[in-house]
Amino acid sequence: MNVERVRRGIGSDNTCRICGHDLEELLHVLRVCPMAKDIWNKLIPIEKQVRFYFRSFHEWMTENLQTMLSFGSNGIDWSCLFGMISWCIWKNHNSFVFRISLGARRKSSRSLIVGYLGCSVLERELWGILDGLDMSLDQDFKYILIQTDSCEAFNAIQEAFVGDSKSTLIRIIHQLLSKVLHWSIQHPSR
């Protein structure tokens, strides 16, 4: 956030590099910037947008991360979805900004934020596996060995190999695994 960089003396411009808004602060990046607002507008029903957009940052984060509501017909946990979307907005915003200023691609670990969102242990393990696969593919590894101490993750990935999975995370993991020459998964006994 440019406001914070200026406050710390490591920047001289408060403006958002994406939309030109005067103050690029956390609330702006996650909720107000047109890039973020476009994403939220696709998810939040029109009749709920006033409440969604006009809360303080603290109230907005607290309410959305602590809610026990489900989203959509699949019953997706809203607090988990909200956290992952917020993280993706943050990550993409920073990636864009750093790409402009440094000319480099930055990667951030999704598992760091997912661990705090009340997602299941299985989901956290799968996010970790997905991050590891991302990094491995970035390094052009052609042979991948996945080791997990989660029997659930091991079984979910193995079973999905045989048939279709209803889990988006597992489908994405298998899409990435299809890009390597050989992969295997182990569940070491303790």
N, C-alpha and C positions, 0 to 999 in steps of 0.2 A: 504494500500500500504506500503510495507516494507520500501521503500525509505523515505516516510514521517514519519514512526514510528522511523526510525533511526535518522532522522533529529530532531525529538522532544525528543530524548533520551529515548524512551520507547521500543526500539528494537536494535539489534546489527547486523542484517543480512539483506542486501539489496536484496537478491535473491528472485525470484518467486518460491514459494513452489510447484507450479504445473509443471512448465517446467524447472526450474533451471536457467533461464535467469539472467544475472548479476544484472539488475536493475528492480525491480517491482515498476513501476510508473503507473500513471493513463492511459497513452497512451498504455502501455504494456498490462495492464489488459483488457482494452476495445477493443483493436484492434490488437495487435501484438502477444499476447500469443496464442500458437497453439489452445487452447480450444476456444478462441474468434474467431480466424481466420477461424477455421473450420465452425463456424456458419455463419459468413459473406460470406464465399466462396459459401455457399449453396444458398444465397440470391442475391448476387451481380453478374450480368452477367460478364463473363470473360473480355469482351471488356471494361468494366467500372471499373475493379478492380485496374488498375494502378492509376487512379484519386482518387479512394476511399482510397487506402492505402498510398499514398505519399503526404499527406497534413499535415500541422502542426496540433496539437491537436485542437487548437482554431478554425482554418479554417474548420477542419473536423466536429466538433460538430456544429458550426454555420451553415454551409451549409446544413447539414442533418436535423437539427432541425427547420430550417426556410424555407425549400423547400416546394413548393406547389404541388409537384408531387404526383401521385398516384402509387401504387404498385400492380402488378398482374391484372388479369382479373376482380377481384371484386372491383377494384378502392380503395383499402385501402390507407388511408392517410399515406404517407411515413414518415413524421416527427413524427407522433404518433407511428408508427411501429418501427422506428429507436430508439426512446426514450425508448420504452418498452423492446426492445431487449437489448439495452445497459444496462438498469436497471437489467434485468435478468442475463446478463453476470456478472455484478458487484455483484449482490446478490449471484449467484452461486459460483463465485470465492471466495468471502468472507466466504460463508458458508463452502466451502471446507477447506479453510485455518483455520477458527475458529474451525471446527470439529477436525482438526489435533491438533491444539494447546490447545484447551480447552476441547475437547471431548464432546461438546454440540451442539445441533442443534439451529441455530439462524433463526429467522423470521424477515423479513423486510416488511414494508408496501409499497405495490405497489402504493397505491393512492397518496403518497407524490410526486412521480415523474410524474405520469400521469397528475396531476393537472397543470403542467407546460408545457405540450406538445401541447397544442392547441386541445386536444380532446374535444368532446362535453360534455356538462353538464351531459347528460344522461350517457355517458361512464364513467365519473368520479364517478357518483353516484353508478353505477353498480360495479366499481372496489372497492369502499368502502364497498358495501354489500358483495362482494366476500371476501374481507379481514376479515370482521366481521365473516363470516361463517367459514373461515379457522381457526380463533382463537377459535370460539365456538366448532368446531369439535376437535381441539387440547385439549380442556378441557373436551371432552366427553359429551357435552350437548346433550340431546336427544329431547328436546323441544325447538324450536326456534321461536321467534317472531321478525320479521323484521319490523321496523318502518322507513318509508322514507317520506320526505316532497316533493319528486319528484313524481308528478302524472305520468310522463312518465315512470319512473322506476317501479312504482307500476303496471301500466297497462302492461308493457312489460313482467314482471315476471308472472303476472296473466294470460295473454294471452298465454304465452309459456307453461303454465301448461296445457292448453286445447289442444294445438297443437304444432307442431315443430316450433322452432325459427331459424331464419337465423343468429342470433347473437351468436357468439362463447361465449361471456361473459355470456349470459343468459343460454346457454346450460350447461356451467360449473357450474353456480349457481344451476341449477336444478339437476345436477349430485351430487353436495354436499348435496342438500336438500333431495335427495333420501336416504341418509345415516342416517337420523334422524327419530325418531318415529313419530313426529308431528311438522309441521311448519305452520305458518300463516304470512301474510303480512298485514300491516295496513298503510293507508295514512291518518294521523290525519288532520283534518281540522284546519285551522288557525283562 
